[in-house]
Amino acid sequence: MDIPELEDDDIVAQAYVLVAGGFETTSNALTVTLYELAMNPVIQDRLRREIVDVLEKHDDKITYDAIAEMSYLDMVIAGEISSHVHSWFSCVRLFGSIIRTPEW
């Protein structure tokens, strides 16, 4: 089986898709999370209190250990991701039969 060689343009294009795809999903998740926090001030206040308290213990420096200590932040982000993954799968299930790849 002959494996075609990748040209420089092919490698650049693949790298761009990889970077752009990762950026878009992360920015979408953060946007939805920030929107939900804005719509739920009680959760926003509790999360802010946790962040301020933890950062005070770590000399106001954002470090791995400081973020690892923020259990409520972890719950908020995990909750948002899990609640919207279901929506994505519902869209795939609903529209998956409509979207077709071209038959060359």
Backbone as a chain_set.jsonl record, in Angstrom:
{"seq": "MDIPELEDDDIVAQAYVLVAGGFETTSNALTVTLYELAMNPVIQDRLRREIVDVLEKHDDKITYDAIAEMSYLDMVIAGEISSHVHSWFSCVRLFGSIIRTPEW", "coords": {"N": [[0.847, -1.174, 0.0], [0.69, 2.096, -0.981], [1.661, 4.997, 0.614], [0.837, 8.309, 0.426], [3.07, 11.112, 0.277], [3.14, 13.878, 2.518], [2.71, 17.212, 1.667], [4.229, 20.417, 2.382], [2.227, 22.393, 2.557], [-0.005, 20.821, 3.175], [0.618, 19.905, 5.747], [0.724, 22.325, 7.174], [-1.933, 23.145, 6.858], [-3.289, 21.105, 8.269], [-2.275, 21.522, 10.847], [-3.322, 24.064, 11.354], [-6.097, 23.537, 11.381], [-6.207, 21.883, 13.621], [-5.385, 23.638, 15.716], [-7.28, 25.731, 15.463], [-9.684, 24.329, 15.841], [-9.444, 23.414, 18.508], [-9.302, 25.866, 19.834], [-11.791, 27.049, 19.269], [-13.703, 25.348, 20.517], [-12.954, 25.57, 23.202], [-13.284, 28.338, 23.673], [-16.02, 28.579, 23.199], [-17.074, 26.986, 25.272], [-16.199, 28.438, 27.532], [-17.521, 30.872, 27.075], [-20.253, 30.158, 27.278], [-20.259, 29.267, 29.92], [-19.599, 31.649, 31.319], [-21.832, 33.181, 30.631], [-23.895, 31.707, 31.868], [-23.09, 32.028, 34.533], [-23.477, 34.78, 34.783], [-26.234, 34.842, 34.643], [-26.94, 33.582, 36.935], [-26.631, 34.817, 39.79], [-26.235, 33.98, 42.47], [-24.706, 31.641, 42.363], [-22.534, 32.735, 41.029], [-21.574, 34.58, 42.97], [-20.843, 32.826, 45.051], [-18.824, 31.361, 43.787], [-17.009, 33.413, 43.219], [-16.314, 34.181, 45.82], [-14.98, 31.85, 46.667], [-12.782, 31.854, 44.891], [-11.479, 34.27, 45.575], [-10.859, 33.762, 48.303], [-9.155, 31.485, 48.095], [-7.069, 32.5, 46.493], [-6.044, 34.462, 48.202], [-4.801, 32.865, 50.117], [-2.727, 31.975, 48.613], [-0.992, 34.049, 48.116], [-2.15, 35.824, 46.261], [-1.559, 34.726, 43.77], [-2.016, 33.008, 40.76], [-1.783, 29.753, 40.585], [-1.002, 26.306, 39.82], [-1.56, 24.74, 42.077], [-3.273, 26.449, 43.471], [-5.499, 26.613, 41.769], [-6.208, 23.927, 41.724], [-7.16, 23.668, 44.26], [-9.61, 24.892, 44.187], [-12.49, 23.756, 44.471], [-15.212, 24.293, 43.994], [-15.132, 25.808, 41.675], [-14.26, 23.839, 39.91], [-16.525, 22.179, 39.964], [-18.467, 23.891, 38.834], [-17.478, 24.343, 36.214], [-17.316, 21.688, 35.234], [-19.995, 20.987, 35.44], [-21.199, 22.714, 33.577], [-20.0, 21.888, 31.172], [-20.875, 19.212, 31.016], [-23.638, 19.589, 30.877], [-24.02, 20.791, 28.408], [-22.923, 19.074, 26.564], [-24.795, 17.119, 26.159], [-26.69, 18.556, 24.676], [-25.29, 18.913, 22.297], [-25.043, 16.268, 21.38], [-27.745, 15.72, 21.015], [-28.346, 17.424, 18.888], [-26.765, 16.253, 16.892], [-28.023, 13.78, 16.725], [-30.561, 14.612, 15.925], [-30.124, 16.102, 13.54], [-28.365, 14.577, 12.156], [-29.176, 12.718, 10.192], [-29.878, 14.381, 8.152], [-27.629, 15.764, 7.311], [-25.363, 15.048, 4.908], [-22.54, 13.47, 3.475], [-20.826, 14.254, 0.46], [-21.219, 12.055, -2.277], [-18.78, 10.943, -4.149]], "CA": [[0.0, 0.0, 0.0], [1.474, 3.322, -1.083], [1.203, 6.118, 1.444], [1.308, 9.539, -0.207], [3.82, 12.035, 1.125], [2.463, 15.141, 2.807], [3.395, 18.438, 1.263], [4.279, 21.42, 3.458], [0.919, 23.028, 2.66], [-0.9, 19.882, 3.858], [0.981, 19.904, 7.168], [0.289, 23.618, 7.716], [-3.397, 23.125, 6.912], [-3.698, 20.225, 9.362], [-1.943, 22.207, 12.108], [-4.29, 25.151, 11.519], [-7.378, 22.933, 11.776], [-6.042, 21.404, 14.994], [-5.36, 24.797, 16.614], [-8.57, 26.433, 15.387], [-10.707, 23.479, 16.448], [-9.277, 23.448, 19.964], [-9.609, 27.208, 20.314], [-13.228, 27.324, 19.177], [-14.442, 24.612, 21.535], [-12.644, 26.159, 24.505], [-13.915, 29.662, 23.782], [-17.467, 28.372, 23.319], [-17.368, 26.496, 26.625], [-16.027, 29.555, 28.466], [-18.583, 31.852, 26.831], [-21.495, 29.642, 27.858], [-20.09, 29.258, 31.377], [-19.71, 33.034, 31.796], [-23.23, 33.586, 30.48], [-24.659, 31.05, 32.934], [-22.737, 32.696, 35.793], [-24.148, 36.086, 34.792], [-27.667, 34.625, 34.845], [-27.116, 32.963, 38.264], [-25.752, 35.585, 40.683], [-25.912, 33.258, 43.709], [-23.569, 30.774, 42.027], [-21.419, 33.632, 40.715], [-21.03, 35.108, 44.223], [-20.165, 31.748, 45.78], [-17.593, 31.068, 43.066], [-16.091, 34.542, 43.422], [-15.798, 34.075, 47.188], [-13.995, 30.775, 46.711], [-11.581, 32.291, 44.171], [-10.801, 35.286, 46.386], [-10.305, 33.108, 49.493], [-8.029, 30.617, 47.732], [-5.954, 33.323, 46.038], [-5.443, 35.102, 49.385], [-3.913, 31.881, 50.732], [-1.593, 31.729, 47.715], [-0.369, 35.355, 47.843], [-2.79, 36.38, 45.059], [-0.938, 34.181, 42.565], [-2.752, 31.897, 40.148], [-0.866, 28.631, 40.386], [-1.676, 25.016, 39.672], [-2.067, 24.335, 43.393], [-4.415, 27.298, 43.808], [-6.654, 26.196, 40.965], [-6.588, 22.584, 42.177], [-7.867, 23.825, 45.539], [-10.92, 25.501, 43.925], [-13.406, 22.651, 44.171], [-16.476, 24.802, 43.448], [-14.823, 26.162, 40.292], [-14.256, 22.572, 39.177], [-17.914, 21.735, 39.819], [-19.159, 24.787, 37.906], [-17.019, 24.069, 34.847], [-17.736, 20.331, 34.871], [-21.448, 21.012, 35.267], [-21.517, 23.378, 32.305], [-19.582, 21.037, 30.056], [-21.751, 18.041, 30.915], [-25.002, 19.967, 30.486], [-24.082, 21.18, 27.007], [-22.561, 17.934, 25.721], [-26.067, 16.485, 25.819], [-27.288, 19.351, 23.604], [-24.573, 18.643, 21.06], [-25.429, 14.942, 20.908], [-29.13, 15.82, 20.546], [-28.297, 18.025, 17.548], [-26.244, 15.246, 15.973], [-29.074, 12.789, 16.55], [-31.67, 15.232, 15.207], [-29.759, 16.546, 12.201], [-27.388, 13.675, 11.552], [-29.685, 12.084, 8.989], [-30.031, 15.401, 7.121], [-26.3, 16.131, 6.831], [-24.775, 13.96, 4.138], [-21.288, 13.778, 2.788], [-21.014, 14.033, -0.978], [-20.781, 10.76, -2.822], [-18.013, 11.307, -5.352]], "C": [[0.898, 1.245, 0.0], [0.85, 4.417, -0.238], [1.743, 7.401, 0.825], [2.056, 10.425, 0.786], [3.021, 13.31, 1.334], [3.333, 16.294, 2.339], [3.396, 19.403, 2.444], [2.925, 22.094, 3.661], [-0.076, 22.136, 3.393], [-0.64, 19.885, 5.366], [0.514, 21.196, 7.838], [-1.229, 23.638, 7.861], [-3.89, 22.263, 8.061], [-3.422, 20.86, 10.725], [-2.942, 23.323, 12.387], [-5.64, 24.602, 11.989], [-7.317, 22.465, 13.231], [-6.109, 22.559, 15.99], [-6.717, 25.494, 16.633], [-9.678, 25.623, 16.046], [-10.633, 23.48, 17.961], [-9.649, 24.794, 20.546], [-11.112, 27.458, 20.33], [-14.011, 26.599, 20.266], [-14.196, 25.174, 22.924], [-13.34, 27.497, 24.683], [-15.431, 29.53, 23.899], [-17.844, 27.912, 24.724], [-17.238, 27.617, 27.652], [-17.122, 30.603, 28.306], [-19.891, 31.404, 27.471], [-21.412, 29.638, 29.379], [-20.229, 30.664, 31.948], [-21.137, 33.561, 31.679], [-24.085, 32.99, 31.608], [-24.346, 31.67, 34.299], [-23.418, 34.051, 35.892], [-25.638, 35.938, 35.075], [-27.972, 34.032, 36.227], [-26.208, 33.645, 39.271], [-25.393, 34.865, 41.984], [-24.698, 32.357, 43.475], [-22.336, 31.627, 41.74], [-20.769, 34.154, 41.994], [-20.269, 34.038, 45.005], [-18.832, 31.416, 45.112], [-16.563, 32.174, 43.264], [-15.475, 34.496, 44.819], [-14.731, 32.995, 47.288], [-12.686, 31.214, 46.049], [-10.793, 33.291, 45.004], [-10.143, 34.644, 47.604], [-9.069, 32.267, 49.167], [-6.832, 31.456, 47.29], [-5.285, 34.071, 47.192], [-4.463, 34.158, 50.066], [-2.651, 31.649, 49.909], [-0.953, 33.04, 47.258], [-0.865, 35.987, 46.533], [-2.121, 35.928, 43.764], [-1.768, 33.002, 42.061], [-1.733, 30.817, 39.815], [-1.684, 27.356, 40.203], [-2.307, 24.592, 40.996], [-3.292, 25.157, 43.791], [-5.649, 26.857, 43.044], [-7.138, 24.818, 41.4], [-7.382, 22.637, 43.483], [-9.292, 24.372, 45.35], [-11.921, 24.439, 43.486], [-14.726, 23.14, 43.563], [-16.286, 25.234, 41.995], [-14.845, 24.911, 39.421], [-15.679, 22.077, 38.948], [-18.677, 22.584, 38.812], [-18.765, 24.466, 36.467], [-17.464, 22.681, 34.392], [-19.237, 20.268, 34.628], [-21.856, 21.64, 33.953], [-21.162, 22.491, 31.129], [-20.535, 19.859, 29.907], [-23.158, 18.422, 30.49], [-25.101, 20.323, 29.014], [-23.609, 20.087, 26.065], [-23.829, 17.229, 25.271], [-26.728, 17.233, 24.666], [-26.615, 19.056, 22.276], [-24.971, 17.283, 20.507], [-26.869, 14.939, 20.408], [-29.173, 16.404, 19.145], [-27.791, 17.015, 16.528], [-27.322, 14.209, 15.687], [-30.201, 13.348, 15.685], [-31.313, 15.535, 13.761], [-28.807, 15.601, 11.479], [-27.878, 13.03, 10.273], [-29.849, 13.079, 7.843], [-28.686, 15.721, 6.492], [-25.674, 14.909, 6.154], [-23.43, 14.399, 3.55], [-21.498, 13.499, 1.303], [-20.495, 12.664, -1.4], [-20.094, 11.043, -4.139], [-18.074, 10.196, -6.314]], "O": [[1.75, 1.414, 0.872], [-0.336, 4.722, -0.362], [2.956, 7.574, 0.707], [1.722, 10.481, 1.969], [2.313, 13.765, 0.437], [4.537, 16.333, 2.593], [2.642, 19.218, 3.4], [2.515, 22.34, 4.795], [-0.906, 22.634, 4.153], [-1.579, 19.869, 6.162], [-0.028, 21.165, 8.943], [-1.75, 24.098, 8.877], [-4.824, 22.654, 8.762], [-4.233, 20.751, 11.645], [-3.363, 23.508, 13.529], [-6.251, 25.158, 12.902], [-8.277, 22.639, 13.982], [-6.811, 22.47, 16.996], [-7.241, 25.809, 17.701], [-10.525, 26.187, 16.739], [-11.666, 23.54, 18.629], [-10.24, 24.869, 21.623], [-11.644, 28.014, 21.291], [-14.9, 27.192, 20.878], [-15.117, 25.249, 23.737], [-13.923, 27.759, 25.735], [-16.06, 30.297, 24.628], [-18.82, 28.394, 25.298], [-18.075, 27.736, 28.547], [-17.597, 31.16, 29.295], [-20.561, 32.195, 28.136], [-22.386, 29.97, 30.055], [-20.907, 30.854, 32.957], [-21.594, 34.309, 32.543], [-24.893, 33.688, 32.221], [-25.242, 31.82, 35.13], [-23.886, 34.434, 36.964], [-26.24, 36.821, 35.685], [-29.131, 33.985, 36.639], [-25.134, 33.129, 39.584], [-24.33, 35.128, 42.547], [-23.777, 32.318, 44.291], [-21.229, 31.287, 42.156], [-19.543, 34.172, 42.098], [-19.197, 34.297, 45.551], [-17.827, 31.212, 45.793], [-15.379, 31.897, 43.455], [-14.28, 34.737, 44.991], [-13.695, 33.199, 47.92], [-11.606, 30.972, 46.588], [-9.574, 33.173, 45.127], [-8.99, 34.947, 47.911], [-8.063, 32.329, 49.873], [-5.698, 31.158, 47.668], [-4.074, 34.29, 47.159], [-3.413, 34.59, 50.541], [-1.634, 31.188, 50.429], [-0.434, 33.128, 46.145], [-0.094, 36.603, 45.798], [-2.117, 36.662, 42.776], [-2.164, 32.124, 42.828], [-0.934, 30.953, 38.889], [-2.898, 27.341, 40.407], [-3.451, 24.139, 41.029], [-4.235, 24.628, 44.379], [-6.73, 26.74, 43.621], [-8.343, 24.566, 41.441], [-8.182, 21.745, 43.767], [-10.095, 24.313, 46.281], [-12.168, 24.248, 42.296], [-15.295, 22.465, 42.706], [-17.182, 25.047, 41.172], [-15.39, 24.928, 38.317], [-16.005, 21.607, 37.858], [-19.454, 22.053, 38.019], [-19.629, 24.334, 35.6], [-17.943, 22.527, 33.268], [-19.697, 19.577, 33.719], [-22.765, 21.148, 33.284], [-21.946, 22.36, 30.189], [-20.958, 19.539, 28.796], [-23.815, 17.642, 29.802], [-26.169, 20.17, 28.42], [-23.873, 20.166, 24.866], [-23.925, 16.791, 24.125], [-27.276, 16.601, 23.763], [-27.281, 18.958, 21.245], [-25.21, 17.146, 19.307], [-27.183, 14.217, 19.461], [-29.943, 15.943, 18.302], [-28.324, 16.928, 15.422], [-27.513, 13.806, 14.54], [-30.733, 12.653, 14.82], [-32.1, 15.262, 12.854], [-28.486, 15.815, 10.31], [-27.089, 12.812, 9.354], [-29.948, 12.673, 6.685], [-28.599, 15.928, 5.282], [-25.49, 13.866, 6.781], [-23.239, 15.559, 3.184], [-22.264, 12.608, 0.937], [-19.46, 12.196, -0.925], [-20.75, 11.35, -5.134], [-17.498, 10.286, -7.398]]}, "num_chains": 1, "name": "protein.A"}
